[in-house]
Amino acid sequence: MQLFNKHTLRERKNSKLYKIALILLLVSAVLNLAALAYKQYANDNNLLGEDYYTVYEAGAPLEDKYARKGSFETASVTEDSGDSAVGKIHVYYPAEAKSSGKRYPLVIVVSPKETPASSYLPFLDRLASWGFIVAGNEDADSGNGDGASLTLDHMLYESSVMGYIDSASVGITGYSLGGAGALSAATTHDNGFLYKAIFTGSAPYPKLAESNGWDYDASKISAAYFMTASTSSDDDKGIRDINEEYGGISPLKGLWEIYAAMPEGVPKLVARATDSKHDEMLIRSDGYMTAWMLYWLTGDEEAGAAFLGSDAEILSNPNWQDLKVGL
């Protein structure tokens, strides 16, 4: 028995395509609003002033320690990437590098949508004060990871500080759209294997990323990965099936999906910032992001105590919830 004629089937197909188009339009609007919110939140709270890191009230000692400035004096340089989309590359590094003869771990920072690194330079500076060489660029549409990949190549092979870099200790971090860019850079680009640590805040979940051309492959993640998100409806709308309906930018189910898809044996951690908003994730996760990079890129055992073992600090930190640990 024929239940639908061709006309009915065509109508249903068109209706589905229309629905998908509306969803994509909504997602684009949400991410644009999120970009504006990041900027407005920073302006309202002076988070990107020189002392932005003093605003956050950490929930535990190690989180507080690593959310502050480290002991290294820093220097900076701005370089031309040679790419019109990537623009300038802003580099912060330990000032002692010029005379110490040492090499330092590198962290690539991938920006949220329409939020170039030049708008949050104190973030790069603070991270560098912990002994990292830190690089961010002006890429306004970072989700496909191209800008991050180009920046990594520039830092390793062209930068004025390339002689200071420990190329065996490279990490990447990104927020909002930059989270998708970090994952794409690590899993779909030829130099992605170089990353040893990944940290993201409210990265678009896999289906959302795929629908917008920000493809990444969680099954190819080979670096230790700490994924975080907010508890707000911007990130998680509480949708039953996030692959059939738009579930928010970074729903908990999306984090679990990435966690499950990752290869066996690769260290991974899920946590959401309690009572948080999407546009707060950079400041809310700053301390543990730093600790994550310190442990996986330098072997700092004190930093590792924030995550490792049955008495790991994060397990009892009231600022974090919904933990899923694979370390």
Steps between C-alpha positions, in 0.01 A plus 500: 500500500641842401480725805642814338493625145797681344351839575461417869855365521634811330313719747642307794852522359466872440359547849797317649748707297322817608520391863874428467554839336320671787708311754824600328383861484417488870837348583682769303301766684572339837874488435502860381316601817742291704791686341341832590429371850866405550602855410228664711572278800867592476421871479251492787727307734841627392599136453749577230672777689848428631356351820198319350596179679432655842122506435432126518440340839650154478345214693820325609870581563656357183234652279569835667877466464495424129238764422747767611828612348802272501858586595641570154554852373365518147588658169298523181528536126243543223573334167339489156353158418507562127132405483223761467250305713743415778658847499741583780626237741542625857766313694573518874790310654728486806742793475785279622474294179738739323786403730403181683580251226185311599204394288143563610166332425280669241126565535291606200189700597202483261262795524122513532308631201580863411725526806862541384790435735577873503181547705620275784880534510514491885374141476800405284733690734369332816537152350855578384587596858477130586789418266319452171551655160146604406372597156164634382393657172237727344294225330136610529351169383717239668274194499668300223839504671684638196621808684620299799685256273670782311591669828661181629712468185599865525605464862709188436666596173485877446450685828773709658458286814504159332839425654345522846221248435491140623326348198432179695281696744222676313146568622192670357206670665186666365172647617157488333566487124869486585433168672385349172805656337730340756343157446508538124864608510586194709304242298469612137831676427834345413683657794228407752701207631737748666249595767549329835224682690164652406269717709168642380229716653149461356612356167215437252390138524576260210171522308489877530861530388445266205189693388701822484820375336705490819564128468707315755535130572491406868616146416832648385577697814840381620580775751390517863169686476312698768160614372292753691174690449259721687171389654302775327227445240729659240717192533240240595131525413415164656405341167439125503668431164764763421567346160140558387444839662730787585618424853683822580861584422663249732249270674610244755386221268735638237793485743411142584483419128853629446621318812357169376642542151858564612749214460556271794791603717498869410462707821173691511294703743154660487385773739246782494539829685224522762243781460687640202426669168646431157677836487669439837686185404839655428525652846322211676739238362825700497655338808439139407592565137840619620541203734403260220764644268765503774445135585483356149766724345750530787416214738424737789371262768343770715292614203407139431360466852209714385378210284675175586414240758206429728564821695546726198409857588242545225291213635402703807519850351149657524572708187488187284240231437400215265850355502594202286857388549714278280852564631 
